[in-house]
Amino acid sequence: QVQLVESGGGLVQPGGSLSLSCAASGRIYRINSMGWYRQAPGNQRELVARITLGGSTNYADSARGRFTISRDIVKNTVSLQMNSLKPEDTAAYYCHADIFTPSTPHLDCWGRGTQVTVSS
């Protein structure tokens, strides 16, 4: 009943910038938090950035200072502005939402992922 649609992935040169967006749709009662995770080949999926309904943010150490997460509560969207990109940022990026529903107070929803490749 809930879908996450991501956009903005692509190929960028080291030092460049990229912006990812994610829109949640469907039967949404409340979004507790939204965030971005990434997974590179051979690695585990890791948190990149997360933002709560109240605006509190968490960043991975590798992302802090370079990436900025933001959200639009009315539109149920979350964005990730990525600056000073490095080759090690190359990964599939997944949008995640922790959604409240009457039957499931914490429903985990995932997007299908969008590829970010940082290479010259």
Sine and cosine of phi, psi and omega as CSV:
sin_phi,cos_phi,sin_psi,cos_psi,sin_omega,cos_omega
0.00,0.00,-0.30,0.95,0.02,-1.00
-0.89,-0.46,0.73,-0.69,0.01,-1.00
-0.81,-0.59,0.60,-0.80,0.09,-1.00
-0.88,-0.47,0.81,-0.59,-0.02,-1.00
-0.88,-0.48,0.86,-0.52,-0.04,-1.00
-0.97,-0.22,0.43,-0.90,0.06,-1.00
-0.43,-0.90,0.34,-0.94,0.12,-0.99
0.94,-0.35,-0.15,0.99,0.01,-1.00
-0.93,0.36,0.28,-0.96,0.01,-1.00
0.27,-0.96,-0.25,-0.97,0.00,-1.00
-0.98,-0.20,0.74,-0.67,0.00,-1.00
-0.60,-0.80,0.50,-0.86,0.01,-1.00
-0.98,0.19,0.46,-0.89,0.08,-1.00
-0.80,0.60,0.68,-0.73,-0.05,-1.00
1.00,0.02,-0.17,0.99,-0.02,-1.00
-0.99,0.13,-0.07,-1.00,-0.05,-1.00
-0.79,-0.61,0.42,-0.91,0.03,-1.00
-0.45,-0.89,0.56,-0.83,0.02,-1.00
-0.83,-0.56,0.80,-0.60,0.04,-1.00
-0.96,-0.27,0.57,-0.82,0.04,-1.00
-0.74,-0.67,0.48,-0.88,0.01,-1.00
-0.60,-0.80,0.76,-0.65,0.01,-1.00
-0.88,-0.48,0.77,-0.64,0.05,-1.00
-0.99,-0.15,0.69,-0.72,0.01,-1.00
-0.61,-0.79,0.26,-0.96,-0.02,-1.00
0.91,-0.42,-0.39,-0.92,-0.02,-1.00
-1.00,0.09,1.00,-0.01,-0.06,-1.00
-0.93,-0.37,0.84,-0.54,0.06,-1.00
-1.00,-0.01,-0.71,0.71,0.05,-1.00
-0.27,-0.96,0.66,-0.75,0.08,-1.00
-0.99,-0.16,0.92,-0.39,0.00,-1.00
-0.93,0.36,-0.67,0.74,0.02,-1.00
-0.32,-0.95,0.35,-0.94,0.12,-0.99
-0.69,-0.72,0.48,-0.88,-0.02,-1.00
-0.34,-0.94,0.08,-1.00,0.04,-1.00
-0.86,-0.52,0.74,-0.67,0.10,-0.99
-0.86,-0.50,0.36,-0.93,0.05,-1.00
-0.66,-0.75,0.43,-0.90,0.01,-1.00
-0.58,-0.81,0.87,-0.50,0.07,-1.00
-0.99,-0.13,0.40,-0.91,0.01,-1.00
-0.81,0.59,0.77,-0.64,0.01,-1.00
0.99,0.12,-0.09,1.00,-0.02,-1.00
-0.93,-0.36,0.32,-0.95,0.10,-0.99
-0.99,0.16,0.41,-0.91,0.07,-1.00
-0.93,0.37,0.73,-0.68,-0.06,-1.00
-0.77,-0.64,0.47,-0.88,0.05,-1.00
-0.95,0.31,0.73,-0.68,0.10,-1.00
-0.98,-0.20,-0.79,0.61,0.01,-1.00
-0.38,-0.93,0.47,-0.88,-0.04,-1.00
-0.54,-0.84,0.56,-0.83,0.03,-1.00
-0.66,-0.76,0.69,-0.73,-0.02,-1.00
-1.00,-0.05,0.15,-0.99,0.05,-1.00
-0.85,0.53,-0.59,0.81,0.00,-1.00
-0.98,0.20,-0.10,0.99,0.05,-1.00
0.99,-0.14,0.01,1.00,0.05,-1.00
-0.94,0.34,0.65,-0.76,-0.07,-1.00
-0.84,-0.54,0.48,-0.88,0.14,-0.99
-0.75,-0.66,0.65,-0.76,0.04,-1.00
-0.77,-0.64,0.57,-0.82,0.21,-0.98
-0.91,0.42,0.51,-0.86,-0.01,-1.00
-0.83,0.55,-0.60,0.80,-0.03,-1.00
-0.95,0.33,-0.33,0.94,-0.05,-1.00
-0.98,-0.18,-0.44,0.90,-0.08,-1.00
-0.86,0.51,0.77,-0.64,-0.02,-1.00
1.00,-0.06,-0.34,0.94,0.01,-1.00
-0.92,-0.38,-0.56,0.83,-0.04,-1.00
-0.95,-0.31,0.52,-0.85,0.05,-1.00
-0.72,-0.70,0.82,-0.57,0.04,-1.00
-0.98,-0.20,0.61,-0.80,0.03,-1.00
-0.55,-0.83,0.32,-0.95,0.02,-1.00
-0.58,-0.81,0.42,-0.91,0.09,-1.00
-0.90,-0.44,0.95,-0.30,-0.09,-1.00
-0.90,0.44,-0.64,0.77,-0.03,-1.00
-0.91,0.41,-0.68,0.74,-0.05,-1.00
-1.00,0.04,-0.11,0.99,-0.04,-1.00
0.84,0.55,0.74,0.68,0.01,-1.00
-0.82,-0.57,0.41,-0.91,0.09,-1.00
-0.68,-0.73,0.60,-0.80,-0.01,-1.00
-0.79,-0.62,0.41,-0.91,0.07,-1.00
-0.74,-0.67,0.94,-0.34,0.07,-1.00
-1.00,0.01,0.86,-0.51,-0.06,-1.00
-0.91,-0.42,0.87,-0.49,0.02,-1.00
-0.89,-0.46,0.28,-0.96,0.02,-1.00
0.76,0.65,0.75,0.66,-0.08,-1.00
-0.91,0.41,0.58,-0.81,-0.01,-1.00
-0.87,-0.49,0.39,-0.92,0.04,-1.00
-0.82,0.58,-0.56,0.83,0.00,-1.00
-0.94,0.34,-0.14,0.99,0.12,-0.99
-0.98,0.18,-0.16,0.99,0.00,-1.00
-0.87,0.49,0.83,-0.55,-0.04,-1.00
-0.04,-1.00,0.19,-0.98,0.22,-0.98
-1.00,0.09,0.80,-0.59,-0.04,-1.00
-0.97,-0.23,0.76,-0.65,-0.07,-1.00
-0.88,-0.47,0.74,-0.67,0.12,-0.99
-0.99,0.12,0.66,-0.75,0.02,-1.00
-0.76,-0.65,0.60,-0.80,0.07,-1.00
-0.71,-0.70,0.72,-0.69,0.13,-0.99
-0.99,-0.16,0.95,-0.30,-0.17,-0.98
-0.92,-0.38,0.72,-0.70,0.09,-1.00
-1.00,0.06,0.75,-0.66,0.19,-0.98
-0.72,-0.69,0.40,-0.92,0.01,-1.00
-0.83,0.56,-0.59,0.81,-0.03,-1.00
-1.00,0.06,-0.44,0.90,-0.03,-1.00
-0.69,-0.72,0.99,-0.13,-0.06,-1.00
-0.87,0.49,-0.48,0.88,0.03,-1.00
-0.75,-0.66,1.00,-0.01,0.03,-1.00
-0.99,-0.16,0.85,-0.53,0.02,-1.00
-1.00,0.07,0.84,-0.54,0.03,-1.00
-0.84,-0.55,0.65,-0.76,-0.05,-1.00
-0.79,-0.62,0.61,-0.79,0.17,-0.99
-0.98,0.19,0.11,-0.99,-0.03,-1.00
-0.99,0.13,-0.19,0.98,0.05,-1.00
0.99,-0.16,0.50,-0.87,0.09,-1.00
-0.69,-0.73,0.70,-0.71,-0.11,-0.99
-0.99,0.12,0.75,-0.66,0.13,-0.99
-0.88,-0.47,0.85,-0.52,0.01,-1.00
-0.85,-0.53,0.85,-0.53,0.01,-1.00
-0.94,-0.34,0.95,-0.32,-0.08,-1.00
-0.38,-0.93,0.51,-0.86,0.09,-1.00
-1.00,-0.05,0.00,0.00,0.00,0.00
